[in-house]
Amino acid sequence: MHNRKGTRRLKQCWILVLVFSLAAYSQHRSASRAIEWQPQSLVGGSPVWFEVSVPAGTQAVSATWLGHEVRFFQAARSQAAVQKTASTPKQKPPASETPWYALAGISVETSPGIYPLKLTEILRNGKSRELTRSITIGRAVFPKITVTVARQYTEPSAEQLRQINADKDVKQRVFASEQPERQWTGQFMAPVDAAISDVFGTERVFNGEVQSRHLGLDYAVGSGTPVHAINRGQVILARSLYFEGNCIVLDHGQGLLSLYLHLSEFSVKEGEEVETGQLIGLSGGTGRATGPHLHLAIRWQGMYLNPKSLLRLKIPPLPTGHDE
């Protein structure tokens, strides 16, 4: 009789151990939810493509990253299945989980260190769940070059300063008119097929004095080369500015802009919607330029990102923001 009671108590203990173990496993799986990003090595100026696998039926996913709000979106599983976000194969998420994506960025001024990505999931029942993942950001190394330009661009007259200040007001209004919905639809493409003549982050010394950092990518093209939209968006600026010359700005939604500088001609007007690869203008050497070339800049939520890194991101075909 005593042995039977002891055996029964032993079984009960094992059942309790199993229950607690399963609960601990479930909590650990939730806490270690798969969060992936590219590029794998992050530095100041990097655009970041996030992917997180969350329980099927999750209603919304958002995050806080380096003081910025990041909106995740979901793509159809048939589209997500073709994604290749790394050089090595990865397992697909279980059927009980679905991938959500987001495009974010890191300011070129961000110091190396470990920073939290604070993720919030809104579940089907309306409850929320939070998760924090620590992500390492390394040090970016940028080159320095010396540039000689006309004196009017380094020592402008009073009249030219008035134009420069007027341009600042124009750009502030344009940058403040960003669309909240995502317009871009997948992989980004280069605006021209040409060699790169100057990279992102270069410290530029104009006429012997350090005056700026090169916050874009220069393509070595002659005047009159067709320039194409890197992705779907809306033309929010197409006019001449003092430093930028003939300039086009496309709004791709969710704070993402692309800028095309020093053009010789416009092929689009403000307010037009353009598709990926559409002709938007011709290259030139207008504004503060040492000669004909195309300057491509990428802006996300007020910071400039490395265009070359954006073009290298492996992004699946996606519906537009209106189709999500």
Order of alpha helices (4+ residues) and beta strands (2+ residues): alpha-beta-beta-beta-beta-beta-beta-alpha-beta-beta-beta-beta-alpha-beta-beta-beta-beta-beta-beta-beta-beta-beta-beta-beta-beta-beta-alpha
